[in-house]
Amino acid sequence: MPLAGIVALAALAVMPRDRLPRVRRRFEVPDAPITTAGATLLLSALVQGKEIGWSTR
């Protein structure tokens, strides 16, 4: 059994259950495209940065 599975089972046994009432969260429409665009720009800069001349050498 992988170590992550053992740790997950141990966490379920040790951590207390959440007893707060569940609040329905709404999906914030403006935040989704902004977050997606930001993540896309960051990842494309990291992946293609060297090709477009963003290197330290």
N, CA, C and O atoms as a Tinker XYZ file with bonds, in Angstrom:
   228  protein
     1  N      0.851000   -1.173000    0.000000    73     2
     2  CA     0.000000    0.000000    0.000000    64     1     3
     3  C      0.898000    1.239000    0.000000    63     2     4     5
     4  O      1.859000    1.307000    0.767000    81     3
     5  N      0.596000    2.199000   -0.840000    73     3     6
     6  CA     1.435000    3.388000   -0.899000    64     5     7
     7  C      1.351000    4.217000    0.392000    63     6     8     9
     8  O      0.364000    4.173000    1.126000    81     7
     9  N      2.399000    4.950000    0.627000    73     7    10
    10  CA     2.481000    5.772000    1.829000    64     9    11
    11  C      1.364000    6.814000    1.876000    63    10    12    13
    12  O      0.834000    7.093000    2.952000    81    11
    13  N      1.002000    7.387000    0.749000    73    11    14
    14  CA    -0.059000    8.402000    0.722000    64    13    15
    15  C     -1.384000    7.832000    1.202000    63    14    16    17
    16  O     -2.134000    8.524000    1.890000    81    15
    17  N     -1.683000    6.610000    0.863000    73    15    18
    18  CA    -2.918000    5.975000    1.323000    64    17    19
    19  C     -2.927000    5.764000    2.821000    63    18    20    21
    20  O     -3.950000    5.965000    3.477000    81    19
    21  N     -1.798000    5.363000    3.362000    73    19    22
    22  CA    -1.687000    5.166000    4.805000    64    21    23
    23  C     -1.866000    6.499000    5.532000    63    22    24    25
    24  O     -2.568000    6.576000    6.540000    81    23
    25  N     -1.230000    7.534000    5.014000    73    23    26
    26  CA    -1.342000    8.862000    5.626000    64    25    27
    27  C     -2.774000    9.373000    5.542000    63    26    28    29
    28  O     -3.272000    9.970000    6.497000    81    27
    29  N     -3.441000    9.150000    4.418000    73    27    30
    30  CA    -4.832000    9.606000    4.271000    64    29    31
    31  C     -5.748000    8.893000    5.261000    63    30    32    33
    32  O     -6.609000    9.529000    5.868000    81    31
    33  N     -5.577000    7.600000    5.430000    73    31    34
    34  CA    -6.397000    6.869000    6.396000    64    33    35
    35  C     -6.104000    7.312000    7.823000    63    34    36    37
    36  O     -7.019000    7.415000    8.640000    81    35
    37  N     -4.853000    7.571000    8.126000    73    35    38
    38  CA    -4.501000    8.051000    9.467000    64    37    39
    39  C     -5.091000    9.435000    9.714000    63    38    40    41
    40  O     -5.551000    9.724000   10.819000    81    39
    41  N     -5.080000   10.284000    8.704000    73    39    42
    42  CA    -5.661000   11.627000    8.854000    64    41    43
    43  C     -7.160000   11.544000    9.104000    63    42    44    45
    44  O     -7.691000   12.296000    9.922000    81    43
    45  N     -7.848000   10.646000    8.413000    73    43    46
    46  CA    -9.285000   10.481000    8.642000    64    45    47
    47  C     -9.575000   10.013000   10.062000    63    46    48    49
    48  O    -10.582000   10.401000   10.655000    81    47
    49  N     -8.708000    9.193000   10.598000    73    47    50
    50  CA    -8.916000    8.673000   11.950000    64    49    51
    51  C     -8.604000    9.716000   13.013000    63    50    52    53
    52  O     -9.247000    9.742000   14.063000    81    51
    53  N     -7.621000   10.577000   12.751000    73    51    54
    54  CA    -7.150000   11.513000   13.773000    64    53    55
    55  C     -7.888000   12.855000   13.733000    63    54    56    57
    56  O     -8.184000   13.428000   14.781000    81    55
    57  N     -8.180000   13.349000   12.549000    73    55    58
    58  CA    -8.774000   14.680000   12.421000    64    57    59
    59  C    -10.243000   14.673000   12.843000    63    58    60    61
    60  O    -10.972000   13.729000   12.539000    81    59
    61  N    -10.679000   15.725000   13.545000    73    59    62
    62  CA   -12.081000   15.790000   13.950000    64    61    63
    63  C    -12.981000   16.106000   12.757000    63    62    64    65
    64  O    -12.563000   16.743000   11.790000    81    63
    65  N    -14.198000   15.655000   12.849000    73    63    66
    66  CA   -15.170000   15.930000   11.789000    64    65    67
    67  C    -15.629000   17.382000   11.864000    63    66    68    69
    68  O    -15.651000   17.981000   12.939000    81    67
    69  N    -15.989000   17.934000   10.728000    73    67    70
    70  CA   -16.497000   19.296000   10.658000    64    69    71
    71  C    -17.959000   19.291000   11.101000    63    70    72    73
    72  O    -18.794000   18.642000   10.471000    81    71
    73  N    -18.264000   19.991000   12.151000    73    71    74
    74  CA   -19.621000   19.987000   12.688000    64    73    75
    75  C    -20.382000   21.272000   12.357000    63    74    76    77
    76  O    -21.511000   21.454000   12.815000    81    75
    77  N    -19.790000   22.148000   11.583000    73    75    78
    78  CA   -20.475000   23.371000   11.198000    64    77    79
    79  C    -21.509000   23.072000   10.116000    63    78    80    81
    80  O    -21.304000   22.177000    9.297000    81    79
    81  N    -22.606000   23.805000   10.105000    73    79    82
    82  CA   -23.598000   23.569000    9.051000    64    81    83
    83  C    -23.017000   23.936000    7.686000    63    82    84    85
    84  O    -22.265000   24.901000    7.546000    81    83
    85  N    -23.376000   23.166000    6.725000    73    83    86
    86  CA   -22.870000   23.412000    5.370000    64    85    87
    87  C    -23.566000   24.620000    4.768000    63    86    88    89
    88  O    -24.793000   24.720000    4.782000    81    87
    89  N    -22.770000   25.526000    4.243000    73    87    90
    90  CA   -23.291000   26.720000    3.598000    64    89    91
    91  C    -23.083000   26.550000    2.106000    63    90    92    93
    92  O    -21.986000   26.220000    1.654000    81    91
    93  N    -24.122000   26.772000    1.359000    73    91    94
    94  CA   -24.001000   26.638000   -0.087000    64    93    95
    95  C    -23.234000   27.831000   -0.631000    63    94    96    97
    96  O    -23.627000   28.983000   -0.446000    81    95
    97  N    -22.144000   27.535000   -1.299000    73    95    98
    98  CA   -21.328000   28.596000   -1.876000    64    97    99
    99  C    -21.733000   28.786000   -3.324000    63    98   100   101
   100  O    -21.999000   27.828000   -4.049000    81    99
   101  N    -21.771000   30.038000   -3.722000    73    99   102
   102  CA   -22.150000   30.289000   -5.114000    64   101   103
   103  C    -20.901000   30.415000   -5.975000    63   102   104   105
   104  O    -19.832000   30.797000   -5.498000    81   103
   105  N    -21.057000   30.092000   -7.230000    73   103   106
   106  CA   -19.975000   30.170000   -8.196000    64   105   107
   107  C    -19.849000   31.620000   -8.645000    63   106   108   109
   108  O    -20.812000   32.204000   -9.142000    81   107
   109  N    -18.696000   32.186000   -8.475000    73   107   110
   110  CA   -18.503000   33.578000   -8.853000    64   109   111
   111  C    -18.019000   33.648000  -10.295000    63   110   112   113
   112  O    -16.877000   33.311000  -10.606000    81   111
   113  N    -18.908000   34.088000  -11.154000    73   111   114
   114  CA   -18.657000   34.069000  -12.600000    64   113   115
   115  C    -17.469000   34.932000  -13.004000    63   114   116   117
   116  O    -16.670000   34.470000  -13.819000    81   115
   117  N    -17.289000   36.158000  -12.495000    73   115   118
   118  CA   -16.128000   36.936000  -12.944000    64   117   119
   119  C    -14.788000   36.339000  -12.525000    63   118   120   121
   120  O    -13.786000   36.528000  -13.213000    81   119
   121  N    -14.762000   35.633000  -11.421000    73   119   122
   122  CA   -13.492000   35.092000  -10.938000    64   121   123
   123  C    -12.983000   33.923000  -11.769000    63   122   124   125
   124  O    -11.772000   33.738000  -11.883000    81   123
   125  N    -13.864000   33.140000  -12.345000    73   123   126
   126  CA   -13.441000   31.955000  -13.095000    64   125   127
   127  C    -12.593000   32.313000  -14.317000    63   126   128   129
   128  O    -11.507000   31.752000  -14.461000    81   127
   129  N    -13.025000   33.213000  -15.207000    73   127   130
   130  CA   -12.166000   33.522000  -16.361000    64   129   131
   131  C    -10.891000   34.263000  -15.981000    63   130   132   133
   132  O     -9.862000   34.096000  -16.637000    81   131
   133  N    -10.944000   35.076000  -14.937000    73   131   134
   134  CA    -9.745000   35.795000  -14.520000    64   133   135
   135  C     -8.702000   34.811000  -13.987000    63   134   136   137
   136  O     -7.519000   34.923000  -14.309000    81   135
   137  N     -9.133000   33.863000  -13.185000    73   135   138
   138  CA    -8.220000   32.858000  -12.648000    64   137   139
   139  C     -7.669000   31.979000  -13.764000    63   138   140   141
   140  O     -6.478000   31.667000  -13.776000    81   139
   141  N     -8.522000   31.578000  -14.699000    73   139   142
   142  CA    -8.083000   30.755000  -15.820000    64   141   143
   143  C     -7.073000   31.500000  -16.682000    63   142   144   145
   144  O     -6.058000   30.930000  -17.081000    81   143
   145  N     -7.342000   32.754000  -16.969000    73   143   146
   146  CA    -6.419000   33.548000  -17.793000    64   145   147
   147  C     -5.085000   33.740000  -17.076000    63   146   148   149
   148  O     -4.027000   33.635000  -17.696000    81   147
   149  N     -5.130000   34.016000  -15.796000    73   147   150
   150  CA    -3.888000   34.198000  -15.049000    64   149   151
   151  C     -3.045000   32.943000  -15.006000    63   150   152   153
   152  O     -1.830000   32.996000  -15.198000    81   151
   153  N     -3.687000   31.812000  -14.753000    73   151   154
   154  CA    -2.953000   30.548000  -14.722000    64   153   155
   155  C     -2.385000   30.206000  -16.097000    63   154   156   157
   156  O     -1.265000   29.705000  -16.200000    81   155
   157  N     -3.150000   30.474000  -17.150000    73   155   158
   158  CA    -2.682000   30.200000  -18.507000    64   157   159
   159  C     -1.478000   31.065000  -18.854000    63   158   160   161
   160  O     -0.501000   30.575000  -19.420000    81   159
   161  N     -1.546000   32.350000  -18.517000    73   159   162
   162  CA    -0.420000   33.239000  -18.811000    64   161   163
   163  C      0.825000   32.848000  -18.025000    63   162   164   165
   164  O      1.931000   32.864000  -18.564000    81   163
   165  N      0.650000   32.501000  -16.771000    73   163   166
   166  CA     1.790000   32.089000  -15.950000    64   165   167
   167  C      2.433000   30.825000  -16.503000    63   166   168   169
   168  O      3.654000   30.758000  -16.646000    81   167
   169  N      1.616000   29.823000  -16.814000    73   167   170
   170  CA     2.165000   28.568000  -17.328000    64   169   171
   171  C      2.806000   28.742000  -18.697000    63   170   172   173
   172  O      3.853000   28.153000  -18.966000    81   171
   173  N      2.192000   29.547000  -19.570000    73   171   174
   174  CA     2.798000   29.739000  -20.887000    64   173   175
   175  C      4.119000   30.492000  -20.765000    63   174   176   177
   176  O      5.054000   30.210000  -21.515000    81   175
   177  N      4.215000   31.445000  -19.836000    73   175   178
   178  CA     5.486000   32.146000  -19.632000    64   177   179
   179  C      6.550000   31.194000  -19.110000    63   178   180   181
   180  O      7.708000   31.279000  -19.518000    81   179
   181  N      6.174000   30.289000  -18.214000    73   179   182
   182  CA     7.148000   29.334000  -17.687000    64   181   183
   183  C      7.591000   28.329000  -18.741000    63   182   184   185
   184  O      8.765000   27.961000  -18.796000    81   183
   185  N      6.663000   27.886000  -19.573000    73   183   186
   186  CA     6.983000   26.869000  -20.563000    64   185   187
   187  C      7.731000   27.464000  -21.750000    63   186   188   189
   188  O      8.700000   26.870000  -22.223000    81   187
   189  N      7.303000   28.622000  -22.240000    73   187   190
   190  CA     7.870000   29.185000  -23.466000    64   189   191
   191  C      8.854000   30.320000  -23.209000    63   190   192   193
   192  O      9.347000   30.925000  -24.161000    81   191
   193  N      9.148000   30.620000  -21.972000    73   191   194
   194  CA    10.004000   31.752000  -21.652000    64   193   195
   195  C     11.380000   31.668000  -22.280000    63   194   196   197
   196  O     11.888000   32.663000  -22.796000    81   195
   197  N     11.973000   30.528000  -22.244000    73   195   198
   198  CA    13.332000   30.373000  -22.801000    64   197   199
   199  C     13.318000   30.560000  -24.332000    63   198   200   201
   200  O     14.258000   31.107000  -24.907000    81   199
   201  N     12.258000   30.103000  -24.962000    73   199   202
   202  CA    12.165000   30.201000  -26.419000    64   201   203
   203  C     11.998000   31.644000  -26.892000    63   202   204   205
   204  O     12.436000   31.994000  -27.988000    81   203
   205  N     11.369000   32.478000  -26.072000    73   203   206
   206  CA    11.157000   33.861000  -26.494000    64   205   207
   207  C     12.194000   34.816000  -25.912000    63   206   208   209
   208  O     12.037000   36.035000  -25.988000    81   207
   209  N     13.243000   34.261000  -25.335000    73   207   210
   210  CA    14.351000   35.060000  -24.909000    64   209   211
   211  C     14.352000   35.477000  -23.448000    63   210   212   213
   212  O     15.073000   36.407000  -23.086000    81   211
   213  N     13.584000   34.835000  -22.612000    73   211   214
   214  CA    13.550000   35.174000  -21.194000    64   213   215
   215  C     14.462000   34.252000  -20.414000    63   214   216   217
   216  O     14.004000   33.545000  -19.516000    81   215
   217  N     15.710000   34.245000  -20.732000    73   215   218
   218  CA    16.650000   33.396000  -19.992000    64   217   219
   219  C     17.698000   34.281000  -19.325000    63   218   220   221
   220  O     17.840000   35.455000  -19.666000    81   219
   221  N     18.414000   33.720000  -18.393000    73   219   222
   222  CA    19.412000   34.484000  -17.664000    64   221   223
   223  C     20.745000   34.537000  -18.406000    63   222   224   225
   224  O     21.653000   35.260000  -17.996000    81   223
   225  N     20.866000   33.794000  -19.469000    73   223   226
   226  CA    22.124000   33.789000  -20.233000    64   225   227
   227  C     21.940000   34.379000  -21.574000    63   226   228
   228  O     22.893000   34.455000  -22.350000    81   227
